Amino acid sequence: MIVLTETHLREGQSSIFKNPLVDLRKKVGYAERARGGLMILAEEAHRTETQVIYQDPDNNYAIIRYRELVIAAAYLAPSLDDDCISEFVERAVSIAEDYGNDLIIVGDLNARVGSLAQDIRFNRRGRILITLLQEKDLILHRPEVGRWTCTNWMGNSVVDHVIGNGAALSEYEIVPDCLGGSDHRPLLFGVNTGEEPQKNLLGGS
């Protein structure tokens, strides 16, 4: 399964990816640059076992269910109110509890949580996330390989995260090479869903 954040696709714009499971696009004016966006791709063999549970009306995040695993994916732009992360995480946790399933939260959350994610800084959204981790008994996973998820002219940061409530992750790494010229790095990890761990990719913007 592949999660692509900040796709920058306009409504009606063609994509190389056909028949995505989720394809959220931000509405922009004719002369405006496309921004935001979220796409989730799944192999055809797994689509019958996957269902879309919830799509945010503002197209910031989506929540799907694959077998006994709830996956919540988001692109939370820096321009959003920082409390957006509370709405997202709380909804994801609530849906996972309703189904009695394990939960994986992935995405470009633009939340900096300092040393908890091997970063060097905090921001307000990151402090809200830390409180949510404590209140909801969630785990922020650290990669086995790699550190920075975003590298650009402003420096290095960790703003893309993988969070869970107990689902077993394996071989979690931040791929050092960029994806299509992005300043974000792909996050690659396996999740145990009752068979051989499935590799999942969180793609950068």
N, C-alpha and C positions, 0 to 999 in steps of 0.2 A: 504494500500500500504506500502511496506517495501523497504527502501533503505539501502543497505549494502555497506560500504566503506572499502577499503583496504582488499579485500577478500583473497589475497595471493593465488589465484588459477592459476595454469599453463594452457596453452592452451591444450585442450584435457583432462584435469583432470576432473573426475566426481565430481558431487556436490549433496548434499541432496536435493537441490532445483531444481525442474523440470520445464522446460519451462518458464524460466525467461523472463520478458519483455525486459530487457537489461542485458547483461553479457559481460563486458569489461575486458580483461585480458592483462597484460603486457607481451611482449615477453622477455624471458630470456634464457640464455644458458643452456645447459644440466645440468651442475654442479651447476648452480646458484640457489639461493633461490628465489622462486616466490615472487613478490612484487606488491604493488599497487592493482588495480582492483576495479571494481564497478559493483554492481548488483541491479536491480530494479525488485521487484516482485509485481504482482497485482492479486487480486482474479479473478477467471475465469469470474464471473458475470460482472466485470467492464472492461474486456479486450476489448470488442467491442467498448467501449467509449474512449479508450486510444490509442494514436498513438505516435510512436517514431518520433520526428521531426529532431533531429540532434545527431550524435555520433562523438565525438572528434576523429580524426584520430590517435592521440597518446594515446587514451583510458584513458584520465583523467576525462572526464565528458560526460554526456548525457543530452538531453533536451527532455521531453515528454509533451504531452498535454492530459489532462483528462477533458472532457466536456469543460467548459469555463475557465480552469485553466492551465497555463503553469508551469511545474515543472522542475527546473534545478538542477541536482544532481552532486556532484563532490567529488573526492578524489584528492587533490592537494598536492603532496608529498613535504616535506621540501626541497628535493634536486632540485625541479624545480626552475627556475628563478622566482623571486617574481612577475614579471609582468604578470605571467600566470593568476593571479586573475583578472586582467583587461580584458584580452581576454574573460575569462569565463563569468564574470558579464555583460560585454558589449554585448556579443552575446545573453545571456539570455534575457536581457532587449529588445534588438532589435527584437527578435522573439516574445516576448509577445506583443510588440507594433504592430508588423505586424498582429497579430491575434486579437488585441484589447482585450486581456485577462488579468486577474490578473496573478501575478507571485509569485511563491514561489521558493526561492533558498535554498538548503539544502546541507550540506556536511561537511566533514573534510577538512577545507580550510587551516589549519595550519596558521591561521591569528590571532594574539593576539591584541585586540583593547582596552586593559586597562579597565577602569571603565565603558565604554560603554556596556561591557558584564560582568560586575562584576568580571573582572580579575584584576590582580595586575601588569601586564606588557604589554608593546607594543612590536611588532617587525615591521620590514619594511613592510612586507606583510599586517600587520594589519593597518598600516598608509595608505597604498594604498587603502585598503578596506574602511576606513573612508572617504577618498576623494571620492570614488565611490558612497558611500551612499549619500553624499551631492549632487554630480553632477547628479545622476540618481533619486533623490527623493525616496530613498528606506528606509525601516525601518528594523533595526536589532531587532528582537523580544527577549525579556527577558523571561525566564521561570517563571511560577508561583511557581514552586517547584523545588528545586535543584539549584546548582551553577556550580560546576566544571564538565567539560565534559571529562577531561582526568586526570587520577591520576596514576603516576608511580614513579620509583625511583628518578626521577628528581624533583618531587613535583606535584603540582596541576596547571591546566591551563584550559582556555576556548578556544578551537581551532575549535570546531564543532559549526556551526551556522545555524539559521533559519532566512532568510531575505525575506521581501516581499514588494510589492508596494501598498498594501491596502487590500489584501485578509484577511478575518476575521479568526484569529486563536482562538482556545479554548483549555483549559486544557493542556497547554504546560508545560511539566515537564521533568526534567532530572532524569531518573530512577537510583536510587542509586546503584543497583546491576549491576555488569558487565555482559557482554554477551559473553559466551563461553570462558572465560579467558582473554578477552580483557582488555586493560588499558583504553579504552574509554567507556563512558556510553551511553546507548541508549537515544535518544531524542524522546519523544512521544507527539504528538499534533493532534488536530482535525482541519479540514479546512471546511469551509462552501462552499459547491458546489451546493447549491440550494435545498438541502434536509437535513436530519439529518447530522451533522458534521461527516466527515469520519476520523477515527483515522489513523494516519500515523506514521511510526516508522523509524527513522534514526538510523541504527545500527552502533555500533562502529567497529573498525577494528578487 
